[in-house]
Amino acid sequence: MTTAGPLRPDLARELIARAASSAAHRAKRVRNQLDAVQLGQGRHTDHANTKMLRRILAEHDWPGHRLVGPDAARAAWSIALHSDDEPDFQRAATTLLHRAVQAGDALIQHWAHLHDRALITNGHAQEYGTQLLLRAGGIELCPLRAPESLDERRATVGLPPIAVALKAVHRRYTPSCSADDAPTVVLAGAA
């Protein structure tokens, strides 16, 4: 990873602005503060963000720390993470992000989250326990492969034990959600 400025500050600004707008929308969704029109607008925004990230990936490969800086690389990760309606794109982004991790240009934790999300989106059990569901009855893990060795796998990608992660997620999400009116939402980037 580098401390010099990004090679493409223009892309960095666009990625950060798009991801911030989407994050604000998702926060309102988690708090059940959106009507049907606003929910539809959020889906349209996710599609537009995916299209923009697809263009960047085609032109530059994964937009890592050297190209766009750490904040925009995180923004790109967030956009890829929420491109659930395009599972082929999500899998391709996972592959490119993994290459960037191997080149020292991205965070392995981001790859683990995106890898899990792509698995869940494609109907498979996740590997690292990063994908959770927020339901009216509380927070639960999405389906998980080999739960008995989860903490060992999490350690290999720099994630804390699942008990620590779940405690943090509960602190972050349950105070703002009433158990009676919480929508079912996949929580990403939380665990």
C-alpha positions in Angstrom: 0.0 0.0 0.0 1.2 3.5 -0.7 1.0 6.8 1.0 1.3 8.9 -2.2 -1.9 10.5 -3.6 -4.0 8.4 -5.9 -3.3 8.2 -9.6 -6.9 9.0 -10.4 -8.4 11.4 -7.9 -11.3 12.0 -10.3 -12.3 8.3 -10.0 -11.7 8.5 -6.3 -14.2 11.4 -5.9 -16.8 9.6 -8.0 -16.5 6.3 -6.1 -16.6 8.0 -2.7 -19.6 10.2 -3.6 -21.6 7.2 -5.0 -20.8 4.9 -2.1 -21.6 7.6 0.5 -25.0 8.3 -1.1 -25.8 4.6 -1.2 -24.8 4.1 2.4 -27.1 6.9 3.5 -29.9 5.3 1.6 -29.2 1.8 3.1 -29.1 3.3 6.6 -32.6 4.7 6.1 -33.7 1.3 4.7 -32.4 -0.5 7.8 -34.4 2.0 10.0 -37.5 1.3 7.8 -37.7 5.0 6.8 -38.3 4.6 3.1 -41.5 4.4 1.0 -41.8 2.1 -2.0 -40.7 4.9 -4.5 -37.5 5.5 -2.4 -36.8 1.8 -2.3 -37.0 1.6 -6.1 -34.8 4.6 -6.4 -32.2 2.8 -4.2 -32.3 -0.2 -6.6 -31.8 2.1 -9.6 -28.8 3.8 -7.8 -27.3 0.4 -7.1 -27.6 -0.6 -10.8 -26.1 2.7 -11.9 -23.2 2.3 -9.4 -22.6 -1.3 -10.6 -22.5 0.0 -14.2 -20.0 2.7 -13.3 -17.8 0.2 -11.3 -18.0 -2.3 -14.2 -16.6 0.5 -16.5 -13.7 1.2 -14.0 -12.9 -2.5 -13.7 -12.8 -2.9 -17.5 -10.5 0.1 -17.9 -8.3 -0.2 -14.8 -8.8 -3.6 -13.2 -9.6 -3.3 -9.4 -9.5 0.3 -8.2 -7.0 -0.2 -5.4 -5.1 2.0 -3.1 -2.6 3.1 -5.8 -5.2 4.1 -8.3 -7.8 5.7 -6.1 -6.6 5.8 -2.5 -7.8 3.8 0.5 -11.1 5.6 0.9 -12.2 5.2 -2.7 -11.0 1.6 -2.7 -13.3 1.0 0.2 -16.1 2.8 -1.7 -15.5 0.5 -4.7 -15.7 -2.5 -2.4 -19.0 -1.2 -1.0 -20.4 -0.8 -4.5 -19.4 -4.3 -5.5 -20.7 -5.7 -2.2 -24.2 -4.2 -3.0 -24.4 -5.4 -6.6 -26.5 -8.4 -5.6 -28.7 -8.1 -8.7 -25.7 -8.9 -10.9 -24.1 -12.1 -9.4 -21.7 -12.6 -12.4 -20.3 -9.1 -11.9 -20.0 -9.7 -8.2 -18.0 -12.9 -8.7 -15.8 -11.1 -11.3 -15.2 -8.2 -8.9 -14.3 -10.7 -6.2 -11.6 -12.2 -8.5 -10.2 -8.8 -9.4 -10.2 -7.7 -5.7 -8.3 -10.9 -4.8 -5.6 -10.1 -7.4 -5.3 -6.6 -5.9 -4.9 -8.1 -2.4 -2.2 -10.4 -3.7 -0.5 -7.3 -5.2 -0.6 -5.5 -1.9 -3.1 -2.9 -3.3 -6.3 -3.8 -1.4 -7.4 -5.2 2.0 -7.9 -8.9 2.5 -10.8 -8.2 4.8 -12.6 -6.5 1.9 -12.0 -9.5 -0.2 -13.3 -11.9 2.5 -16.6 -9.8 2.8 -17.0 -9.7 -1.0 -16.2 -13.4 -1.4 -18.8 -14.2 1.3 -21.4 -11.9 -0.3 -20.9 -13.5 -3.8 -21.3 -16.9 -2.3 -24.5 -15.9 -0.5 -25.8 -14.1 -3.6 -25.2 -17.3 -5.6 -27.0 -19.6 -3.1 -23.9 -21.0 -1.4 -22.8 -21.0 2.2 -20.4 -18.3 3.2 -16.8 -19.0 4.3 -15.9 -16.2 6.8 -19.2 -15.3 8.5 -19.3 -11.7 7.3 -22.8 -11.7 6.0 -25.7 -11.3 8.4 -29.4 -10.9 8.2 -31.3 -8.3 10.3 -34.8 -9.6 10.9 -37.6 -8.6 13.1 -36.4 -11.3 15.6 -32.8 -10.1 15.6 -29.5 -10.6 13.8 -28.4 -13.9 12.4 -25.6 -15.3 10.3 -26.4 -16.2 6.7 -25.7 -19.9 5.9 -22.2 -20.9 6.8 -19.8 -23.6 5.7 -18.1 -25.6 8.4 -19.0 -23.4 11.4 -16.7 -25.4 13.7 -13.6 -23.9 12.0 -15.0 -20.4 11.4 -12.8 -18.6 13.8 -9.7 -20.2 12.2 -10.7 -19.1 8.7 -11.5 -15.6 10.0 -8.1 -15.3 11.6 -6.4 -16.1 8.2 -8.0 -12.9 6.7 -7.5 -10.7 9.7 -11.0 -10.8 11.1 -11.8 -11.0 14.8 -13.5 -14.1 16.3 -17.2 -14.3 15.3 -18.3 -13.7 18.9 -16.5 -10.4 19.0 -17.9 -9.4 15.6 -21.4 -10.3 16.5 -21.2 -8.3 19.7 -20.1 -5.3 17.7 -22.9 -5.8 15.2 -25.5 -6.1 17.9 -24.3 -2.8 19.5 -24.4 -1.1 16.1 -27.8 -2.2 14.8 -30.2 -3.2 17.6 -30.5 0.1 19.5 -31.9 1.8 16.4 -34.3 -0.9 15.3 -37.5 -2.0 17.0 -37.9 -5.7 16.8 -41.5 -5.2 15.6 -40.8 -3.1 12.6 -37.2 -4.0 11.5 -37.1 -5.1 7.8 -35.2 -8.2 6.7 -31.9 -6.8 5.4 -28.6 -8.4 4.6 -26.0 -6.6 6.6 -22.7 -6.3 4.8 -19.4 -5.0 6.1 -20.5 -5.4 9.7 -18.9 -8.6 10.8 
